[in-house]
Amino acid sequence: METDCTHHDSAAPEAETGETAPKSAPALLSPGTRLLHIGPHKTGTTSIQSALFAAKDAMAGHGVDFPAHSRHPMEAALAVCARPGMMGDAKPTDRHWQRLVDAVHATGRRTSVVSSEFFADAPDDEAIARIVDDLGRGQGREQSRDQGRDQGRVHVLVTLRPLAKIMPSQWQQYVQNGLRMGYEDWLEHMLRKAPYEKPNPSFWRRHRHDRLVERWVRVVGAENVTVVVVDDRDRDGLMRTFESLLGLPDGLLVPVPDTANRSLTLAETEMLRKLNMEFRGNGLPDEVYSRMVRGGAVMHMKNACRPAPDDARITTPRWALEAAADIGAEMAGRIAAMGVRVLGDPALLSVVPSVASAEETASPQIDPEVAAHALYGALAVAAATPAYPPASVRSVHQTPSKELVRVLGHRVLKRLKRA
């Protein structure tokens, strides 16, 4: 961060209204465009990626290709942006990026769409230029970047949500990748402690949205960038925007249920944060965290447990909401001055939500059933390795939840250490 995030002159509205803002009509992209959706994180990326992947065969019948081999080509984006993978995961290589580039080139002159929020992590203009060059070139592999970019083929789409809604979601995602810092302490570091880079320097790289848009405009030009302000009150609005841009029939893109992508509740996040502290305190390797905690405990808990309506939420204090709204107003003003196409209502970025204060929120209490599912998920992964007999899975599965919580905690730590 270059300036103090909490000092701005722009005033922000005090509360959300119940009315839906008027929408701008998206103009159809030219045939043969390669639409590159760069996120950033927590702006509806997973929902649109799932919908595009599920509809890829139907889209092909309308002249639009989804060339990625999976819902989210995360490894490809991480590789080209020179970013490491998730904690404990294998580092992506240029092979992942080249596979995606080859798939895009195979679409020829047809319209195609690629989506990954990790493109927002591109470190500099050179990295952005490489992404645009590699995706924009035709099938002729002999064409070099020295001969000039085929920029017109790549159109960059940026989706934005208010920072007030991004911050709690991004914090719990960082916790899922090993973060040990509590939410309010994290907010203090992100909003009040210059240079605002600890403990997560990626946050403002992604979510200082005006600078994100500016970086991509410098490479592709304002005419090749569209910014969409996502309105959470219109649940299918982002789907309809993609359909309009790509020339797809209305209603072709539909939400795909995905329990594995749900956010954690406050109690679940706090349980995981405490586990992260124990994990680091015991000096266990990152690979164990990836396999047994994130891929075992967290994944099984997400799939097996559905949050109750009265579960305590991750609540942002009023001072942070106001600071986020001030930053949002400043970002909206700077983006408007860049000459990019903006769809949706930029005023949403500077709204101060009406929510209960952190002091009014009940202390999070983890349900024993939830804790049991988390423990079982880790144990199931341990049991799936050759070192552990399959019979142990059956034994744990038949154990009552409360006994799992009391007895198996020590066992999972021992097995983690042995792994």
N, C-alpha and C positions, 0 to 999 in steps of 0.2 A: 504494500500500500504506500502511496506517495504522500497522502494527506490524511489528517485526522478524520476518521469516518464520521464522527459525531458532531462536527461543526459545519453546518450548511445554512444558507439563508432561505432555502425554499420551505414554504409552509406545506403541511400535509393535511388532508382531510381527517376528521376525527373518528369517523366510523364508516363501515361499509353500508351501502344502500341496498335495498332489496330489488332494485331494478337492474335489468340486464342492459349493459351499454350497447349502443348501436354498433353494428359490425361493418367493417370495410369489406367490400366485395373482392375476394382474391382473383387476380387475373390468371388465366391459364398460362402455364409455362410453354415455351416453344417446344414442338416435337423434337426429340433427341436430346433434351436437357438431362443432365445428370444432377439430380437434386441431392445435395449433401446436407443432411440434418446434423448439426453439431451440438445439440442440446442447448445449454449445459445441463448438469445433473439436476434432478428433482423438478423437472419442468414438464412432466408427462412423457418422458422418453420411453420408459418401459412399456407403457400402454400402447403407444403408437407403434413401437417396434413389434410388439406381439400381434397387433392387428394387421400390420403390413405382411408379416411372415405368414400368418394364417391365411391371408387372402392372396398370396403370391401367384397361385395358379389362375385365380379369377382375374387378377390384374393383368397377367400376361395376355389374356384374351382381349384386353382393351389397350394393348400397346405399351404397357408399363411393366418393367422388370424389377424384381427385387433380387439382385445378384448375390447377396451374402449367403453363405452356406448354413447360417444359423440365424436365430432371431436377432442376435446382437453380435456383430463382429468386433468384440472388445479387444481381443488380442491384436488384431490388425491395427486398430486405432492406437493402442498403447505402443506398439512397435514403431509406427511412423512418427509418433510424438516423443519417442525416446523415454517413455515412462515405464517404471517397473510394474509388475502385476500386483494383485492383492497380496497382502502379507502372507508369506510362506508359499505362494504360488510360483511356478516356474516363470522366468522372465520371457516375455514374448520376443520373437525374433523377426527379422525382415522377411522370413518365409511366410509368416502370417499375413503381412501387408501385401506381399506380391501375389498371394493367392486371391486376395480380394480384388486387387487391381486387374488381374487376369480375368476374373469373373465379370468385372465391370466392362472391360474391353470386349468381352464376348457378346455383350448386348448390342454391339455395333452402333447403328444410328437410332436405335429405339430409346425411348425415355426410360430412365432408371432412377432408383432412389436408394440411398445408403444412409443409415442412421446409427450414430454412436455419440453419446455424450462425452466420450473421452477425446474426441477431436477438439473440444474446447480447451484441453490441456496443452495444445500445441505451444511449445515454448517461445517461438519467435517467428518473424516473417519468413525466414528460410524454411522452417518446417511447414508453415502454411503453404508456401509456394510449392514445395514438393508434393504435398497432398493434392493441390489443385492441378499441378502439372501431370502427375501420375494418373489421376482419375480423368482428366480432361483430354488427354491424348487419344488419338484414334488407335485402331488395332495395330498399326505399323510400329513394331517395337524399335525400328531403327531411328525413329524420330527422336531427336535429343531436345533437352530443355533449352539448349543454346538457340534453337530455331524459333523460340517464342512459345508462349503458352496459348493453348486453345481455351482461353478463359470463358468464352461465351457458352461453352458446353456445361460448365459447372455453375450451378446456382446454389448459394449457401442459405440455409434456413436456420434461424436462431429462435428458439422458444424461450419465453421469459415468464416467470411468476414473481409475485412480491417476495422480497427477502424475508418478511415476517413469516411466510409459510415455508420457505426454503430452509431457514436456519435450524429449526428443531429436527427436521427430516434429515438434513445433512449431518448434524451432530450424531444422531443415532446410527447413521451409516458409517461414520468414522469409528464409532464404538465397535461396530461389527468388524472393523479392520484393525482392532487392537487398542484404540484410544482408551486412556484411563482417566481423563479429566472430566469432572462433572459439568453439567450443562451451563450453569450460571458462571462458573469459572471460565469455561470455554468462551462464553459470550464476552466476558471482560477482556479476554485476550484478543478476540476478533474485532471488537469495537472500540476498545479504550486503551490498549497497550501497543503503542507503536513499536516496531513497524507492522504490527498486525499479522505476523507470519507464523506465530507459534500458538498451538502445536501443529497446525495444518496449513502450510503455505499454499496448498492447492485451492483453499476456499475462495480467496479473493481473485486468484487467477481465473477461476470459473465464474464467480458471481459478482465481480465488478463489471456488470454487463455492458456498460458503455465502452469500456476499454476492450472488452472481448469483441464487440461488434467493430470497433475501430481497427483492431488488428486485422480482421478479415477483410474489411473494406480497403485497407491499404494494398492488399494483394489482388483482390478480384474486382474492386470497384463497387461503388454504391449501387449501381444499377443491377448488380448480380447478388444482392443481399436482400432477403426478406426477414423481417422481425415479426414474430407472432406473440402477442401478449395473451397468455392463456387465462381464460376466465373460469375459475373453478365452479361457478354457478351453472355453467353450460357444460355438462359432463361429456357430451359428444362433440363439442365445438372443434377440438383439435382434429378429430377424425374428418369432419366435414371440410376443414381447411385444407388438409392434405388431398382430399378427393377433388376439391376445386382446382388446386394447383396442378394436379396430375391429370385432370380430365377424366376422372373415374366417376361412375354412377353414384348418385347419392345413396348412402346406406351400405355401400360395399364393404367399408371398413367398420368392424364392430369390436367392442371390447372383448378381451379374452381373460377369463378369470385366472389369477395367478397368485396362489397363497404364498408361494415361495418368495414373492417380491413385496409382501406387505411390510409396512413399517413395524418396528417393535413398540410395545407399550412402554410407559415409563418404568414399570416394575421389571419388565423383561430386559430393558436396556440397562437398568441399574444392576440387575443380577449379572449381566454379561460384563459390565464395567468392573465390577468387583472381581469377577473371574479373571479379567485381563490383568488386574493388579496382582493377583495370586500367580498368574501365569508368568509374568515378567519377574516377580519376586523369586520364583523357583528356577529361573534361567532355562526354561524349556525352549527348544528350537522353533523357529517360525513355521517350519514345515508341519510340525505337529498341530499348531494352531489352525493352519489352513485345513488340514484333513479332519481333525477331531472336533474342534470348536466351531469354526464357521461351516464346514461341510457336514458335520455330524450334529452337535448339540443345537446350533442355531437353526439349521435347515429343518431338522425333525420337529423342533418346537414350533416353527412357523407353519409347517404343514399340518401338524396335529392339533394345534391350539388356535381357536378363534377368539379374538379379544371380545370381552363383554362390554356392553354400552357404558357401564359405570366404571370401567378401568381408568385409573388415573392417567391423564395425558401429560405429554411433555409440554410444559407451559412456559412461555416466554415472558419475562418481566416487562412491565410497562416502559421502562427506560430504553430497553433494547428494541421494543416495537417502534418507539418514536424515532430512535436513531436509524433503524432500518427504513422507515418511511421517508426520512429526510434524504437518505442516500438514494432511495428509489426515485424520488422527485428529481434529484440532480441527474441521475442516469437517464431518466426519460427525456429530460431537456436536451442532454448532449446527443442522445440517439436521434432525436427529431431533427437536429441541426446537421446530421451527416448526409441526409438526402436518400436514405434507404427507404424501402417500402415498409410501412408499419401497419400490421393488421391487428385489430382489437383496440382496446382502450388503454392507452399508456397511463391514465390516471390511476388505474388499479395498482400500479407499482408503488404509489405513495400513500396508500390507505393504511390507517392505524386500526387494526382489528379491535373489536370490543371483546375482551376475554377476561377471565378471572386472573387475579394476580397470583404469583407463585406462592405467596404466603397463605392464600385461601385454598390451595390445592392440598388434598389429603396426601399423607405420606404413602408412597407406593408399597404395596404388600404383594409379594409373589405368591401365587396360588401353588400349593404343593403339587398339584397335577401338572402345572406348567413346568415346574422345576424337575419333576420326574421325567417328563418328555425330553427335556434338555439333556439330563443325565443319560437317559436311555440312548439318545441319538449319538452321544459321544462313545458310549460303550458298544453300540452296534457297529460303529466304524472300527473300533479296536478289535471287536470279535471277527470282523470280516478279513483281517489280516491273517497270514499263515501262523503267526505266533499264538493265536487264540482259537480254541476249538469252537465250532459252531454251536455246541450245546450250551455255551454260556449265554447266548442270546435268548434261548428259550427260558432259561432259568430267570434271567432278569425280567423278561416279558411277563412272567407269571407272578412276579413279586408285587405286592400292593404299593401304591404310590407313596404313601407316607414312609414306608420302610425304605423305599428307594432313596428318598430324600435324606433320611437319617444315616443309612448304612453305606450307600454306594458312593457318597462324596469322596471318602478317603480312597476307595478303590480306584476311582477314575483318575485321581491324581497320581497314584502309583503306576497305573498303566500308561499314563501320559509320559511319565519320567522314563519308564522302560522303553517306550517307543522312541 
